[in-house]
Amino acid sequence: MDFICLNFSFMLRFSQFNWTEFEGEFWYCQVVFDAETSEEAGLVPPADDSNPSTGGCGPFSWSKLIPLSPD
């Protein structure tokens, strides 16, 4: 699953985030952070999500989402 959105850290730039589920866990990777247009951000190939626990997010690692349990 991919999302293209405005990046508020880099004003008027666009980002691409990839999300995946792997072995019951959810992960995300920010593939693009400074594209000038949403079209440019969308042209970048998605990250390798075959095993996000070992890499595949370009030079960075995937980030694992950890659910919070209610107190």
mmCIF file of the N, C-alpha and C atoms, coordinates in Angstrom:
data_MODEL
# 
_entry.id   MODEL 
# 
loop_
_atom_site.group_PDB 
_atom_site.id 
_atom_site.type_symbol 
_atom_site.label_atom_id 
_atom_site.label_alt_id 
_atom_site.label_comp_id 
_atom_site.label_asym_id 
_atom_site.label_entity_id 
_atom_site.label_seq_id 
_atom_site.pdbx_PDB_ins_code 
_atom_site.Cartn_x 
_atom_site.Cartn_y 
_atom_site.Cartn_z 
_atom_site.occupancy 
_atom_site.B_iso_or_equiv 
_atom_site.pdbx_formal_charge 
_atom_site.auth_seq_id 
_atom_site.auth_comp_id 
_atom_site.auth_asym_id 
_atom_site.auth_atom_id 
_atom_site.pdbx_PDB_model_num 
ATOM 1   N N  . MET A 1 1  ? 0.840  -1.153  0.000   1.00 0.00 ? 1  MET A N  1 
ATOM 2   C CA . MET A 1 1  ? 0.000  0.000   0.000   1.00 0.00 ? 1  MET A CA 1 
ATOM 3   C C  . MET A 1 1  ? 0.899  1.233   0.000   1.00 0.00 ? 1  MET A C  1 
ATOM 4   N N  . ASP A 1 2  ? 0.639  2.163   -0.889  1.00 0.00 ? 2  ASP A N  1 
ATOM 5   C CA . ASP A 1 2  ? 1.455  3.368   -1.004  1.00 0.00 ? 2  ASP A CA 1 
ATOM 6   C C  . ASP A 1 2  ? 0.595  4.610   -0.782  1.00 0.00 ? 2  ASP A C  1 
ATOM 7   N N  . PHE A 1 3  ? 1.192  5.650   -0.188  1.00 0.00 ? 3  PHE A N  1 
ATOM 8   C CA . PHE A 1 3  ? 0.533  6.925   0.012   1.00 0.00 ? 3  PHE A CA 1 
ATOM 9   C C  . PHE A 1 3  ? 1.456  8.037   -0.464  1.00 0.00 ? 3  PHE A C  1 
ATOM 10  N N  . ILE A 1 4  ? 0.904  8.991   -1.207  1.00 0.00 ? 4  ILE A N  1 
ATOM 11  C CA . ILE A 1 4  ? 1.628  10.189  -1.619  1.00 0.00 ? 4  ILE A CA 1 
ATOM 12  C C  . ILE A 1 4  ? 1.000  11.347  -0.856  1.00 0.00 ? 4  ILE A C  1 
ATOM 13  N N  . CYS A 1 5  ? 1.817  12.172  -0.187  1.00 0.00 ? 5  CYS A N  1 
ATOM 14  C CA . CYS A 1 5  ? 1.262  13.259  0.606   1.00 0.00 ? 5  CYS A CA 1 
ATOM 15  C C  . CYS A 1 5  ? 2.229  14.436  0.658   1.00 0.00 ? 5  CYS A C  1 
ATOM 16  N N  . LEU A 1 6  ? 1.682  15.598  1.031   1.00 0.00 ? 6  LEU A N  1 
ATOM 17  C CA . LEU A 1 6  ? 2.527  16.764  1.262   1.00 0.00 ? 6  LEU A CA 1 
ATOM 18  C C  . LEU A 1 6  ? 3.410  16.501  2.473   1.00 0.00 ? 6  LEU A C  1 
ATOM 19  N N  . ASN A 1 7  ? 4.625  16.990  2.410   1.00 0.00 ? 7  ASN A N  1 
ATOM 20  C CA . ASN A 1 7  ? 5.578  16.809  3.503   1.00 0.00 ? 7  ASN A CA 1 
ATOM 21  C C  . ASN A 1 7  ? 5.721  18.139  4.217   1.00 0.00 ? 7  ASN A C  1 
ATOM 22  N N  . PHE A 1 8  ? 5.275  18.214  5.467   1.00 0.00 ? 8  PHE A N  1 
ATOM 23  C CA . PHE A 1 8  ? 5.317  19.477  6.195   1.00 0.00 ? 8  PHE A CA 1 
ATOM 24  C C  . PHE A 1 8  ? 6.696  19.779  6.769   1.00 0.00 ? 8  PHE A C  1 
ATOM 25  N N  . SER A 1 9  ? 7.586  18.797  6.798   1.00 0.00 ? 9  SER A N  1 
ATOM 26  C CA . SER A 1 9  ? 8.965  19.062  7.225   1.00 0.00 ? 9  SER A CA 1 
ATOM 27  C C  . SER A 1 9  ? 9.754  19.731  6.114   1.00 0.00 ? 9  SER A C  1 
ATOM 28  N N  . PHE A 1 10 ? 9.445  19.394  4.862   1.00 0.00 ? 10 PHE A N  1 
ATOM 29  C CA . PHE A 1 10 ? 10.040 20.021  3.687   1.00 0.00 ? 10 PHE A CA 1 
ATOM 30  C C  . PHE A 1 10 ? 8.895  20.711  2.960   1.00 0.00 ? 10 PHE A C  1 
ATOM 31  N N  . MET A 1 11 ? 8.637  21.947  3.314   1.00 0.00 ? 11 MET A N  1 
ATOM 32  C CA . MET A 1 11 ? 7.448  22.652  2.848   1.00 0.00 ? 11 MET A CA 1 
ATOM 33  C C  . MET A 1 11 ? 7.300  22.604  1.327   1.00 0.00 ? 11 MET A C  1 
ATOM 34  N N  . LEU A 1 12 ? 6.081  22.355  0.919   1.00 0.00 ? 12 LEU A N  1 
ATOM 35  C CA . LEU A 1 12 ? 5.689  22.283  -0.485  1.00 0.00 ? 12 LEU A CA 1 
ATOM 36  C C  . LEU A 1 12 ? 6.421  21.177  -1.242  1.00 0.00 ? 12 LEU A C  1 
ATOM 37  N N  . ARG A 1 13 ? 6.832  20.131  -0.547  1.00 0.00 ? 13 ARG A N  1 
ATOM 38  C CA . ARG A 1 13 ? 7.427  18.944  -1.158  1.00 0.00 ? 13 ARG A CA 1 
ATOM 39  C C  . ARG A 1 13 ? 6.510  17.758  -0.879  1.00 0.00 ? 13 ARG A C  1 
ATOM 40  N N  . PHE A 1 14 ? 6.702  16.695  -1.621  1.00 0.00 ? 14 PHE A N  1 
ATOM 41  C CA . PHE A 1 14 ? 5.844  15.524  -1.499  1.00 0.00 ? 14 PHE A CA 1 
ATOM 42  C C  . PHE A 1 14 ? 6.642  14.307  -1.058  1.00 0.00 ? 14 PHE A C  1 
ATOM 43  N N  . SER A 1 15 ? 5.960  13.413  -0.351  1.00 0.00 ? 15 SER A N  1 
ATOM 44  C CA . SER A 1 15 ? 6.561  12.182  0.147   1.00 0.00 ? 15 SER A CA 1 
ATOM 45  C C  . SER A 1 15 ? 5.806  10.983  -0.408  1.00 0.00 ? 15 SER A C  1 
ATOM 46  N N  . GLN A 1 16 ? 6.481  9.843   -0.384  1.00 0.00 ? 16 GLN A N  1 
ATOM 47  C CA . GLN A 1 16 ? 5.838  8.570   -0.664  1.00 0.00 ? 16 GLN A CA 1 
ATOM 48  C C  . GLN A 1 16 ? 6.140  7.640   0.499   1.00 0.00 ? 16 GLN A C  1 
ATOM 49  N N  . PHE A 1 17 ? 5.078  7.102   1.101   1.00 0.00 ? 17 PHE A N  1 
ATOM 50  C CA . PHE A 1 17 ? 5.213  6.123   2.172   1.00 0.00 ? 17 PHE A CA 1 
ATOM 51  C C  . PHE A 1 17 ? 4.700  4.785   1.677   1.00 0.00 ? 17 PHE A C  1 
ATOM 52  N N  . ASN A 1 18 ? 5.424  3.719   1.982   1.00 0.00 ? 18 ASN A N  1 
ATOM 53  C CA . ASN A 1 18 ? 4.978  2.360   1.688   1.00 0.00 ? 18 ASN A CA 1 
ATOM 54  C C  . ASN A 1 18 ? 4.660  1.689   3.015   1.00 0.00 ? 18 ASN A C  1 
ATOM 55  N N  . TRP A 1 19 ? 3.550  0.962   3.043   1.00 0.00 ? 19 TRP A N  1 
ATOM 56  C CA . TRP A 1 19 ? 3.107  0.230   4.228   1.00 0.00 ? 19 TRP A CA 1 
ATOM 57  C C  . TRP A 1 19 ? 3.002  -1.235  3.864   1.00 0.00 ? 19 TRP A C  1 
ATOM 58  N N  . THR A 1 20 ? 3.313  -2.117  4.802   1.00 0.00 ? 20 THR A N  1 
ATOM 59  C CA . THR A 1 20 ? 3.177  -3.545  4.535   1.00 0.00 ? 20 THR A CA 1 
ATOM 60  C C  . THR A 1 20 ? 2.904  -4.296  5.830   1.00 0.00 ? 20 THR A C  1 
ATOM 61  N N  . GLU A 1 21 ? 2.326  -5.473  5.678   1.00 0.00 ? 21 GLU A N  1 
ATOM 62  C CA . GLU A 1 21 ? 2.166  -6.398  6.797   1.00 0.00 ? 21 GLU A CA 1 
ATOM 63  C C  . GLU A 1 21 ? 3.075  -7.584  6.522   1.00 0.00 ? 21 GLU A C  1 
ATOM 64  N N  . PHE A 1 22 ? 3.862  -7.968  7.512   1.00 0.00 ? 22 PHE A N  1 
ATOM 65  C CA . PHE A 1 22 ? 4.782  -9.087  7.371   1.00 0.00 ? 22 PHE A CA 1 
ATOM 66  C C  . PHE A 1 22 ? 4.744  -9.892  8.655   1.00 0.00 ? 22 PHE A C  1 
ATOM 67  N N  . GLU A 1 23 ? 4.374  -11.155 8.534   1.00 0.00 ? 23 GLU A N  1 
ATOM 68  C CA . GLU A 1 23 ? 4.302  -12.070 9.669   1.00 0.00 ? 23 GLU A CA 1 
ATOM 69  C C  . GLU A 1 23 ? 3.507  -11.481 10.835  1.00 0.00 ? 23 GLU A C  1 
ATOM 70  N N  . GLY A 1 24 ? 2.361  -10.857 10.508  1.00 0.00 ? 24 GLY A N  1 
ATOM 71  C CA . GLY A 1 24 ? 1.461  -10.315 11.524  1.00 0.00 ? 24 GLY A CA 1 
ATOM 72  C C  . GLY A 1 24 ? 1.867  -8.982  12.113  1.00 0.00 ? 24 GLY A C  1 
ATOM 73  N N  . GLU A 1 25 ? 2.938  -8.375  11.597  1.00 0.00 ? 25 GLU A N  1 
ATOM 74  C CA . GLU A 1 25 ? 3.379  -7.066  12.077  1.00 0.00 ? 25 GLU A CA 1 
ATOM 75  C C  . GLU A 1 25 ? 3.274  -6.051  10.948  1.00 0.00 ? 25 GLU A C  1 
ATOM 76  N N  . PHE A 1 26 ? 3.053  -4.789  11.317  1.00 0.00 ? 26 PHE A N  1 
ATOM 77  C CA . PHE A 1 26 ? 2.910  -3.723  10.328  1.00 0.00 ? 26 PHE A CA 1 
ATOM 78  C C  . PHE A 1 26 ? 4.168  -2.858  10.306  1.00 0.00 ? 26 PHE A C  1 
ATOM 79  N N  . TRP A 1 27 ? 4.579  -2.487  9.089   1.00 0.00 ? 27 TRP A N  1 
ATOM 80  C CA . TRP A 1 27 ? 5.815  -1.736  8.864   1.00 0.00 ? 27 TRP A CA 1 
ATOM 81  C C  . TRP A 1 27 ? 5.551  -0.601  7.875   1.00 0.00 ? 27 TRP A C  1 
ATOM 82  N N  . TYR A 1 28 ? 6.351  0.477   7.953   1.00 0.00 ? 28 TYR A N  1 
ATOM 83  C CA . TYR A 1 28 ? 6.286  1.527   6.935   1.00 0.00 ? 28 TYR A CA 1 
ATOM 84  C C  . TYR A 1 28 ? 7.692  1.982   6.554   1.00 0.00 ? 28 TYR A C  1 
ATOM 85  N N  . CYS A 1 29 ? 7.781  2.518   5.340   1.00 0.00 ? 29 CYS A N  1 
ATOM 86  C CA . CYS A 1 29 ? 9.038  3.014   4.787   1.00 0.00 ? 29 CYS A CA 1 
ATOM 87  C C  . CYS A 1 29 ? 8.746  4.319   4.053   1.00 0.00 ? 29 CYS A C  1 
ATOM 88  N N  . GLN A 1 30 ? 9.485  5.366   4.359   1.00 0.00 ? 30 GLN A N  1 
ATOM 89  C CA . GLN A 1 30 ? 9.358  6.619   3.619   1.00 0.00 ? 30 GLN A CA 1 
ATOM 90  C C  . GLN A 1 30 ? 10.348 6.562   2.457   1.00 0.00 ? 30 GLN A C  1 
ATOM 91  N N  . VAL A 1 31 ? 9.818  6.296   1.268   1.00 0.00 ? 31 VAL A N  1 
ATOM 92  C CA . VAL A 1 31 ? 10.648 6.107   0.078   1.00 0.00 ? 31 VAL A CA 1 
ATOM 93  C C  . VAL A 1 31 ? 11.110 7.444   -0.493  1.00 0.00 ? 31 VAL A C  1 
ATOM 94  N N  . VAL A 1 32 ? 10.234 8.437   -0.470  1.00 0.00 ? 32 VAL A N  1 
ATOM 95  C CA . VAL A 1 32 ? 10.533 9.769   -1.010  1.00 0.00 ? 32 VAL A CA 1 
ATOM 96  C C  . VAL A 1 32 ? 10.155 10.790  0.055   1.00 0.00 ? 32 VAL A C  1 
ATOM 97  N N  . PHE A 1 33 ? 10.976 11.835  0.213   1.00 0.00 ? 33 PHE A N  1 
ATOM 98  C CA . PHE A 1 33 ? 10.630 12.868  1.188   1.00 0.00 ? 33 PHE A CA 1 
ATOM 99  C C  . PHE A 1 33 ? 10.693 14.280  0.617   1.00 0.00 ? 33 PHE A C  1 
ATOM 100 N N  . ASP A 1 34 ? 11.222 14.455  -0.595  1.00 0.00 ? 34 ASP A N  1 
ATOM 101 C CA . ASP A 1 34 ? 11.428 15.823  -1.091  1.00 0.00 ? 34 ASP A CA 1 
ATOM 102 C C  . ASP A 1 34 ? 11.105 16.003  -2.567  1.00 0.00 ? 34 ASP A C  1 
ATOM 103 N N  . ALA A 1 35 ? 10.103 15.272  -3.073  1.00 0.00 ? 35 ALA A N  1 
ATOM 104 C CA . ALA A 1 35 ? 9.736  15.420  -4.484  1.00 0.00 ? 35 ALA A CA 1 
ATOM 105 C C  . ALA A 1 35 ? 9.030  16.757  -4.709  1.00 0.00 ? 35 ALA A C  1 
ATOM 106 N N  . GLU A 1 36 ? 9.241  17.340  -5.869  1.00 0.00 ? 36 GLU A N  1 
ATOM 107 C CA . GLU A 1 36 ? 8.633  18.642  -6.173  1.00 0.00 ? 36 GLU A CA 1 
ATOM 108 C C  . GLU A 1 36 ? 7.151  18.524  -6.520  1.00 0.00 ? 36 GLU A C  1 
ATOM 109 N N  . THR A 1 37 ? 6.719  17.355  -7.026  1.00 0.00 ? 37 THR A N  1 
ATOM 110 C CA . THR A 1 37 ? 5.316  17.147  -7.377  1.00 0.00 ? 37 THR A CA 1 
ATOM 111 C C  . THR A 1 37 ? 4.856  15.778  -6.877  1.00 0.00 ? 37 THR A C  1 
ATOM 112 N N  . SER A 1 38 ? 3.554  15.617  -6.751  1.00 0.00 ? 38 SER A N  1 
ATOM 113 C CA . SER A 1 38 ? 3.030  14.313  -6.351  1.00 0.00 ? 38 SER A CA 1 
ATOM 114 C C  . SER A 1 38 ? 3.308  13.274  -7.434  1.00 0.00 ? 38 SER A C  1 
ATOM 115 N N  . GLU A 1 39 ? 3.307  13.703  -8.694  1.00 0.00 ? 39 GLU A N  1 
ATOM 116 C CA . GLU A 1 39 ? 3.613  12.788  -9.791  1.00 0.00 ? 39 GLU A CA 1 
ATOM 117 C C  . GLU A 1 39 ? 5.041  12.270  -9.686  1.00 0.00 ? 39 GLU A C  1 
ATOM 118 N N  . GLU A 1 40 ? 5.980  13.165  -9.372  1.00 0.00 ? 40 GLU A N  1 
ATOM 119 C CA . GLU A 1 40 ? 7.382  12.770  -9.213  1.00 0.00 ? 40 GLU A CA 1 
ATOM 120 C C  . GLU A 1 40 ? 7.535  11.767  -8.062  1.00 0.00 ? 40 GLU A C  1 
ATOM 121 N N  . ALA A 1 41 ? 6.863  12.033  -6.952  1.00 0.00 ? 41 ALA A N  1 
ATOM 122 C CA . ALA A 1 41 ? 6.920  11.114  -5.811  1.00 0.00 ? 41 ALA A CA 1 
ATOM 123 C C  . ALA A 1 41 ? 6.346  9.752   -6.180  1.00 0.00 ? 41 ALA A C  1 
ATOM 124 N N  . GLY A 1 42 ? 5.314  9.742   -7.005  1.00 0.00 ? 42 GLY A N  1 
ATOM 125 C CA . GLY A 1 42 ? 4.675  8.499   -7.403  1.00 0.00 ? 42 GLY A CA 1 
ATOM 126 C C  . GLY A 1 42 ? 5.466  7.682   -8.404  1.00 0.00 ? 42 GLY A C  1 
ATOM 127 N N  . LEU A 1 43 ? 6.448  8.285   -9.060  1.00 0.00 ? 43 LEU A N  1 
ATOM 128 C CA . LEU A 1 43 ? 7.252  7.570   -10.047 1.00 0.00 ? 43 LEU A CA 1 
ATOM 129 C C  . LEU A 1 43 ? 8.354  6.712   -9.425  1.00 0.00 ? 43 LEU A C  1 
ATOM 130 N N  . VAL A 1 44 ? 8.672  6.958   -8.174  1.00 0.00 ? 44 VAL A N  1 
ATOM 131 C CA . VAL A 1 44 ? 9.729  6.201   -7.509  1.00 0.00 ? 44 VAL A CA 1 
ATOM 132 C C  . VAL A 1 44 ? 9.209  4.796   -7.207  1.00 0.00 ? 44 VAL A C  1 
ATOM 133 N N  . PRO A 1 45 ? 9.966  3.761   -7.551  1.00 0.00 ? 45 PRO A N  1 
ATOM 134 C CA . PRO A 1 45 ? 9.511  2.393   -7.269  1.00 0.00 ? 45 PRO A CA 1 
ATOM 135 C C  . PRO A 1 45 ? 9.328  2.165   -5.771  1.00 0.00 ? 45 PRO A C  1 
ATOM 136 N N  . PRO A 1 46 ? 8.393  1.310   -5.403  1.00 0.00 ? 46 PRO A N  1 
ATOM 137 C CA . PRO A 1 46 ? 8.182  1.036   -3.985  1.00 0.00 ? 46 PRO A CA 1 
ATOM 138 C C  . PRO A 1 46 ? 9.373  0.294   -3.372  1.00 0.00 ? 46 PRO A C  1 
ATOM 139 N N  . ALA A 1 47 ? 9.448  0.357   -2.050  1.00 0.00 ? 47 ALA A N  1 
ATOM 140 C CA . ALA A 1 47 ? 10.506 -0.343  -1.322  1.00 0.00 ? 47 ALA A CA 1 
ATOM 141 C C  . ALA A 1 47 ? 10.291 -1.852  -1.413  1.00 0.00 ? 47 ALA A C  1 
ATOM 142 N N  . ASP A 1 48 ? 11.356 -2.594  -1.179  1.00 0.00 ? 48 ASP A N  1 
ATOM 143 C CA . ASP A 1 48 ? 11.296 -4.058  -1.162  1.00 0.00 ? 48 ASP A CA 1 
ATOM 144 C C  . ASP A 1 48 ? 10.681 -4.495  0.167   1.00 0.00 ? 48 ASP A C  1 
ATOM 145 N N  . ASP A 1 49 ? 9.449  -5.023  0.106   1.00 0.00 ? 49 ASP A N  1 
ATOM 146 C CA . ASP A 1 49 ? 8.766  -5.416  1.338   1.00 0.00 ? 49 ASP A CA 1 
ATOM 147 C C  . ASP A 1 49 ? 8.790  -6.930  1.567   1.00 0.00 ? 49 ASP A C  1 
ATOM 148 N N  . SER A 1 50 ? 9.728  -7.632  0.920   1.00 0.00 ? 50 SER A N  1 
ATOM 149 C CA . SER A 1 50 ? 9.778  -9.085  1.058   1.00 0.00 ? 50 SER A CA 1 
ATOM 150 C C  . SER A 1 50 ? 10.144 -9.531  2.473   1.00 0.00 ? 50 SER A C  1 
ATOM 151 N N  . ASN A 1 51 ? 10.922 -8.720  3.205   1.00 0.00 ? 51 ASN A N  1 
ATOM 152 C CA . ASN A 1 51 ? 11.245 -9.012  4.598   1.00 0.00 ? 51 ASN A CA 1 
ATOM 153 C C  . ASN A 1 51 ? 11.683 -7.712  5.272   1.00 0.00 ? 51 ASN A C  1 
ATOM 154 N N  . PRO A 1 52 ? 10.725 -6.878  5.678   1.00 0.00 ? 52 PRO A N  1 
ATOM 155 C CA . PRO A 1 52 ? 11.078 -5.564  6.228   1.00 0.00 ? 52 PRO A CA 1 
ATOM 156 C C  . PRO A 1 52 ? 11.884 -5.630  7.515   1.00 0.00 ? 52 PRO A C  1 
ATOM 157 N N  . SER A 1 53 ? 11.895 -6.760  8.191   1.00 0.00 ? 53 SER A N  1 
ATOM 158 C CA . SER A 1 53 ? 12.683 -6.858  9.427   1.00 0.00 ? 53 SER A CA 1 
ATOM 159 C C  . SER A 1 53 ? 14.181 -6.913  9.163   1.00 0.00 ? 53 SER A C  1 
ATOM 160 N N  . THR A 1 54 ? 14.569 -7.153  7.888   1.00 0.00 ? 54 THR A N  1 
ATOM 161 C CA . THR A 1 54 ? 15.998 -7.233  7.558   1.00 0.00 ? 54 THR A CA 1 
ATOM 162 C C  . THR A 1 54 ? 16.455 -6.132  6.608   1.00 0.00 ? 54 THR A C  1 
ATOM 163 N N  . GLY A 1 55 ? 15.576 -5.230  6.192   1.00 0.00 ? 55 GLY A N  1 
ATOM 164 C CA . GLY A 1 55 ? 15.963 -4.140  5.300   1.00 0.00 ? 55 GLY A CA 1 
ATOM 165 C C  . GLY A 1 55 ? 15.032 -4.030  4.113   1.00 0.00 ? 55 GLY A C  1 
ATOM 166 N N  . GLY A 1 56 ? 15.474 -3.283  3.099   1.00 0.00 ? 56 GLY A N  1 
ATOM 167 C CA . GLY A 1 56 ? 14.691 -3.124  1.891   1.00 0.00 ? 56 GLY A CA 1 
ATOM 168 C C  . GLY A 1 56 ? 14.114 -1.739  1.687   1.00 0.00 ? 56 GLY A C  1 
ATOM 169 N N  . CYS A 1 57 ? 14.392 -0.828  2.619   1.00 0.00 ? 57 CYS A N  1 
ATOM 170 C CA . CYS A 1 57 ? 13.881 0.548   2.520   1.00 0.00 ? 57 CYS A CA 1 
ATOM 171 C C  . CYS A 1 57 ? 15.025 1.456   2.063   1.00 0.00 ? 57 CYS A C  1 
ATOM 172 N N  . GLY A 1 58 ? 15.563 1.151   0.889   1.00 0.00 ? 58 GLY A N  1 
ATOM 173 C CA . GLY A 1 58 ? 16.715 1.907   0.398   1.00 0.00 ? 58 GLY A CA 1 
ATOM 174 C C  . GLY A 1 58 ? 17.871 1.773   1.383   1.00 0.00 ? 58 GLY A C  1 
ATOM 175 N N  . PRO A 1 59 ? 18.545 2.889   1.706   1.00 0.00 ? 59 PRO A N  1 
ATOM 176 C CA . PRO A 1 59 ? 19.670 2.809   2.643   1.00 0.00 ? 59 PRO A CA 1 
ATOM 177 C C  . PRO A 1 59 ? 19.223 2.765   4.104   1.00 0.00 ? 59 PRO A C  1 
ATOM 178 N N  . PHE A 1 60 ? 17.914 2.807   4.339   1.00 0.00 ? 60 PHE A N  1 
ATOM 179 C CA . PHE A 1 60 ? 17.378 2.836   5.696   1.00 0.00 ? 60 PHE A CA 1 
ATOM 180 C C  . PHE A 1 60 ? 16.624 1.549   5.997   1.00 0.00 ? 60 PHE A C  1 
ATOM 181 N N  . SER A 1 61 ? 16.274 1.376   7.251   1.00 0.00 ? 61 SER A N  1 
ATOM 182 C CA . SER A 1 61 ? 15.474 0.216   7.633   1.00 0.00 ? 61 SER A CA 1 
ATOM 183 C C  . SER A 1 61 ? 13.992 0.599   7.621   1.00 0.00 ? 61 SER A C  1 
ATOM 184 N N  . TRP A 1 62 ? 13.150 -0.420  7.507   1.00 0.00 ? 62 TRP A N  1 
ATOM 185 C CA . TRP A 1 62 ? 11.716 -0.212  7.674   1.00 0.00 ? 62 TRP A CA 1 
ATOM 186 C C  . TRP A 1 62 ? 11.452 0.117   9.147   1.00 0.00 ? 62 TRP A C  1 
ATOM 187 N N  . SER A 1 63 ? 10.383 0.847   9.408   1.00 0.00 ? 63 SER A N  1 
ATOM 188 C CA . SER A 1 63 ? 9.986  1.159   10.785  1.00 0.00 ? 63 SER A CA 1 
ATOM 189 C C  . SER A 1 63 ? 8.798  0.279   11.156  1.00 0.00 ? 63 SER A C  1 
ATOM 190 N N  . LYS A 1 64 ? 8.914  -0.417  12.285  1.00 0.00 ? 64 LYS A N  1 
ATOM 191 C CA . LYS A 1 64 ? 7.835  -1.297  12.734  1.00 0.00 ? 64 LYS A CA 1 
ATOM 192 C C  . LYS A 1 64 ? 6.868  -0.504  13.594  1.00 0.00 ? 64 LYS A C  1 
ATOM 193 N N  . LEU A 1 65 ? 5.582  -0.674  13.329  1.00 0.00 ? 65 LEU A N  1 
ATOM 194 C CA . LEU A 1 65 ? 4.552  -0.051  14.135  1.00 0.00 ? 65 LEU A CA 1 
ATOM 195 C C  . LEU A 1 65 ? 4.211  -0.983  15.288  1.00 0.00 ? 65 LEU A C  1 
ATOM 196 N N  . ILE A 1 66 ? 4.192  -0.446  16.483  1.00 0.00 ? 66 ILE A N  1 
ATOM 197 C CA . ILE A 1 66 ? 3.931  -1.241  17.672  1.00 0.00 ? 66 ILE A CA 1 
ATOM 198 C C  . ILE A 1 66 ? 2.619  -0.741  18.285  1.00 0.00 ? 66 ILE A C  1 
ATOM 199 N N  . PRO A 1 67 ? 1.627  -1.638  18.406  1.00 0.00 ? 67 PRO A N  1 
ATOM 200 C CA . PRO A 1 67 ? 0.350  -1.197  18.977  1.00 0.00 ? 67 PRO A CA 1 
ATOM 201 C C  . PRO A 1 67 ? 0.494  -0.864  20.462  1.00 0.00 ? 67 PRO A C  1 
ATOM 202 N N  . LEU A 1 68 ? -0.209 0.156   20.881  1.00 0.00 ? 68 LEU A N  1 
ATOM 203 C CA . LEU A 1 68 ? -0.240 0.511   22.298  1.00 0.00 ? 68 LEU A CA 1 
ATOM 204 C C  . LEU A 1 68 ? -1.439 -0.171  22.930  1.00 0.00 ? 68 LEU A C  1 
ATOM 205 N N  . SER A 1 69 ? -1.232 -0.759  24.070  1.00 0.00 ? 69 SER A N  1 
ATOM 206 C CA . SER A 1 69 ? -2.347 -1.376  24.765  1.00 0.00 ? 69 SER A CA 1 
ATOM 207 C C  . SER A 1 69 ? -2.971 -0.331  25.690  1.00 0.00 ? 69 SER A C  1 
ATOM 208 N N  . PRO A 1 70 ? -4.294 -0.367  25.810  1.00 0.00 ? 70 PRO A N  1 
ATOM 209 C CA . PRO A 1 70 ? -4.930 0.628   26.702  1.00 0.00 ? 70 PRO A CA 1 
ATOM 210 C C  . PRO A 1 70 ? -4.551 0.366   28.145  1.00 0.00 ? 70 PRO A C  1 
ATOM 211 N N  . ASP A 1 71 ? -4.387 1.432   28.894  1.00 0.00 ? 71 ASP A N  1 
ATOM 212 C CA . ASP A 1 71 ? -4.032 1.314   30.325  1.00 0.00 ? 71 ASP A CA 1 
ATOM 213 C C  . ASP A 1 71 ? -5.260 1.121   31.171  1.00 0.00 ? 71 ASP A C  1 
# 
